[in-house]
Each structure stands twice: as C-alpha cells, then as structure tokens.
Amino acid sequence: MGKKRKNKPMRPWCWYCEKDFEDDKVLVIHQRAKHFRCEVCGKRLTTAGGMAVHAQQVHKVEINK
C-alpha cells in the first residue's frame, strides 16, 4: 500500500475566473480587477449588475445571461 495523501488546505479563489491565490490579500487585489467586458464597445466593468446597467443605458439593450 502507498502513502496516504494529506489534504491540502483550500486556497482562496476568484468566483469570476476561478483562479486560486496564495492568500486573501492577493485575492482582494485581484477581485478589484474588471472581469466583465462589454461586447459592443469593449468597456470593462467590475460587476455583472454594472454591466447590465451600462448595456441598457448606453446601448439600449437588455442582457439576459
């Protein structure tokens, strides 16, 4: 029989892009990044809600994703 693997502790990870990070500080810095990009004009936004508002106000389209 082989050695048992030790369970590695879960590392913090980004909900949006599923990358994992060494610690919470790096994750917080990463999550301030703009993960959402407008398909029409290329503008990058920080939240899905902000993306929906941008699309409705600027481009007059609804986002249903």
GROMACS elastic network, one bead per residue, 0.5 to 0.9 nm:
[ bonds ]
;  ai    aj funct       b0    kb
    1     4     6  0.89570   500
    5     8     6  0.87251   500
    7    10     6  0.88225   500
    8    11     6  0.86190   500
   10    13     6  0.87087   500
   11    20     6  0.61362   500
   11    21     6  0.61692   500
   11    22     6  0.64204   500
   11    23     6  0.70749   500
   11    24     6  0.86463   500
   12    19     6  0.86326   500
   12    20     6  0.56766   500
   12    21     6  0.55579   500
   12    22     6  0.70371   500
   12    23     6  0.62881   500
   12    24     6  0.61878   500
   12    27     6  0.67935   500
   13    16     6  0.89444   500
   13    17     6  0.84859   500
   13    18     6  0.59348   500
   13    19     6  0.54674   500
   13    21     6  0.59242   500
   13    22     6  0.89847   500
   13    24     6  0.86837   500
   13    27     6  0.68686   500
   14    17     6  0.57595   500
   14    19     6  0.54755   500
   14    20     6  0.63743   500
   14    21     6  0.81456   500
   14    27     6  0.68090   500
   14    28     6  0.89285   500
   14    30     6  0.79538   500
   14    31     6  0.69195   500
   15    18     6  0.55769   500
   15    19     6  0.81221   500
   15    31     6  0.87318   500
   16    19     6  0.83705   500
   16    31     6  0.83814   500
   16    35     6  0.70164   500
   17    35     6  0.78570   500
   20    23     6  0.88842   500
   20    27     6  0.79047   500
   21    24     6  0.74281   500
   21    25     6  0.89802   500
   21    26     6  0.65400   500
   21    27     6  0.60396   500
   22    25     6  0.85606   500
   22    26     6  0.70286   500
   22    27     6  0.80183   500
   23    26     6  0.57522   500
   23    27     6  0.65634   500
   24    28     6  0.61381   500
   24    29     6  0.86668   500
   25    28     6  0.52328   500
   25    29     6  0.63875   500
   25    30     6  0.86661   500
   26    29     6  0.51781   500
   26    30     6  0.61573   500
   26    31     6  0.86536   500
   27    31     6  0.60609   500
   27    32     6  0.87492   500
   28    31     6  0.51109   500
   28    32     6  0.65124   500
   29    32     6  0.54797   500
   29    33     6  0.73436   500
   30    33     6  0.54965   500
   30    34     6  0.89572   500
   31    34     6  0.76685   500
   31    35     6  0.80979   500
   31    46     6  0.82698   500
   32    35     6  0.86390   500
   32    46     6  0.69630   500
   33    45     6  0.83915   500
   33    46     6  0.65289   500
   34    37     6  0.76654   500
   34    44     6  0.55506   500
   34    47     6  0.75723   500
   35    44     6  0.68901   500
   35    45     6  0.64681   500
   35    46     6  0.57855   500
   35    47     6  0.73773   500
   35    48     6  0.87278   500
   36    43     6  0.82783   500
   36    44     6  0.54849   500
   36    45     6  0.50678   500
   36    46     6  0.61509   500
   36    47     6  0.66205   500
   36    48     6  0.66902   500
   36    50     6  0.88386   500
   36    51     6  0.67614   500
   37    40     6  0.88244   500
   37    41     6  0.84102   500
   37    42     6  0.56101   500
   37    43     6  0.55364   500
   37    45     6  0.61719   500
   37    46     6  0.88572   500
   37    51     6  0.76428   500
   38    41     6  0.57340   500
   38    43     6  0.52336   500
   38    44     6  0.63408   500
   38    45     6  0.78818   500
   38    51     6  0.69834   500
   38    54     6  0.83154   500
   38    55     6  0.74705   500
   39    42     6  0.57240   500
   39    43     6  0.81328   500
   40    43     6  0.82776   500
   40    55     6  0.84780   500
   40    59     6  0.79357   500
   41    59     6  0.89892   500
   44    51     6  0.82539   500
   45    48     6  0.77518   500
   45    50     6  0.64695   500
   45    51     6  0.60920   500
   45    54     6  0.87380   500
   46    49     6  0.87153   500
   46    50     6  0.69652   500
   46    51     6  0.78670   500
   47    50     6  0.50992   500
   47    51     6  0.62729   500
   47    52     6  0.87619   500
   48    52     6  0.62661   500
   48    53     6  0.87131   500
   49    52     6  0.50907   500
   49    53     6  0.62567   500
   49    54     6  0.85547   500
   50    53     6  0.51236   500
   50    54     6  0.60426   500
   50    55     6  0.85708   500
   51    54     6  0.50945   500
   51    55     6  0.61530   500
   51    56     6  0.86297   500
   51    63     6  0.84358   500
   52    55     6  0.52048   500
   52    56     6  0.62045   500
   52    57     6  0.86104   500
   52    61     6  0.86801   500
   52    62     6  0.69730   500
   52    63     6  0.58642   500
   52    64     6  0.86712   500
   53    56     6  0.51892   500
   53    57     6  0.59911   500
   53    58     6  0.82330   500
   53    62     6  0.86829   500
   54    57     6  0.53086   500
   54    58     6  0.56314   500
   54    59     6  0.74388   500
   54    60     6  0.87486   500
   55    58     6  0.55578   500
   55    59     6  0.51088   500
   55    60     6  0.62358   500
   55    61     6  0.56543   500
   55    62     6  0.66183   500
   55    63     6  0.71470   500
   56    59     6  0.57461   500
   56    62     6  0.56467   500
   56    63     6  0.78701   500
   57    60     6  0.55772   500
   57    61     6  0.79472   500
   58    61     6  0.82662   500
   59    62     6  0.87985   500
